[in-house]
Amino acid sequence: MQINLKDTQAIVEHDGLRVLFDLKDAFQSPQKAISREPFIEINKWFASLAKPRQKAIFDIYVEFRKELTGNMNVEFLEERMTALSEALYQYVTFEPIKAFVEREQLLKIDNVGFIARHQEGDPNPEKTYIASEYYDLTMYMLCLRPLFPISSELGERLSKVYGKDYKEHFSRIALLSNTWLMDAEPLKRLSDYVEATVEKRKDEIGNVVFNAMSREEFSSWAMSKVICRRLMSGEIHPVPGVPSQVSSIWGFIKNSVRQTPKIASVGDVAIKTPPSEGGEEVKSIMEENRVRHNTTIGFMVQNEHYLSDIGNVVRQIDPTVPRELITAAEESPVVFGVGSISRWHTVITQYLIADKVSLRILESLPKPSHVAGVEISRILLWHWGYHELALLMSSEEHPVEYEEDDTVVIGAPINHRTDADPALITRINEIYILENGKKTRPDRHPVYLTLRELCSLIPNRLWEVRPIKGEVLPESVDSLMRMKTPNDIIHQVVKLAVDLAEKRLTSGDEK
């Protein structure tokens, strides 16, 4: 059995049979490190195996191919990827590969700048790789090679659900979570290195507004990037003039920290955070958020279970919400038809529950859990006085017939949208600082532009709203429980963003 690279394809061959995997995504991905000949060593190991064992491995690749081609449900696809990877790595194991490589003398890393042992008194030993650790890391990279063709094609599929900047994260969960790869010592050592590298830069990892990760999720996200963009396909042999993998990873992490706000789709922006109290030991973000070892299905079930108790989530986010309001909302729940949860429903929900539920997981959850998230948002918005936004969260996006001058009209007339109060726009600039102290016009601030873009997703129309039982409705709701998109929708959304940011800053001060 062999894996060969041809153009942008990986060709897996055995006894005259071939399975092709598309590597286009890998070659097009920015900062993707691809060895000139990534499969030489692992192919020699494959060739050393007994024929029945080679066929068993090849058959797993055939199943990978079938699932990637025919499985249209991403959630099921991830589950199948997890199961097939687990099967593959029953055959592909660390010690036999290491023993084979050493016996055949396939890898030499002598004289590449690594010391033999850690020096006494080194204040940051985690940041210093010694020769034996680097050697094991390269062995681990070889063990990852069989997943490279799968990861590339899977990443392309997942990018359509989670976005291009999060595809590696979910690829890593799907492919590694049930294998020995997740608990291997070289990965644990690399995790310590990444943590130490990021520690001094943690203040650069800002909380961002929409489509973003929290600072606490950065560690897991960064490790996924390193695994998929560096380890799976990177060069393992010393190349003159080319940095070692450790140096490459350091540069990659450094750049990732710098690019985090851009990845969040809000430009070079980070939220101002209050300084920590003097004398208090502050744990690194990395220390408290090591690489998650969840299986895909386990991660899903965990979040499904959490969101099933709407009242508990609401009270965790805001303990001041009356239980009577939660009960009333449960008696008149939001209801969505097939495919009627719109992108803007999801984005607003993501932002409101971001401290409790991973942003990117929401869209991949079953619809009842997705709807539960929207319900939580509706309750919070109503309690905070954003009644029209709360009503919009209860509304399906479809045209509503109404009569005007004895004529039946589909949809609502286009209304003029007013802008946010200038004072709020200025406050956005005060809360969210641009990288390196860059200046821009308040109305050109990336966060403000992102908020306007969010509002553009909300159509101008007449909505059928579902109010919370017993609550007094705003005057914009007519007797038929219909409401037009507010003219000041931009102002309301910007005000919400400012209010939430200030709450989080206040919470930080209290801590």
Order of alpha helices (4+ residues) and beta strands (2+ residues): beta-beta-beta-alpha-alpha-alpha-alpha-alpha-alpha-alpha-alpha-alpha-alpha-alpha-beta-alpha-alpha-alpha-alpha-alpha-alpha-alpha-beta-beta-alpha-beta-alpha-beta-beta-alpha
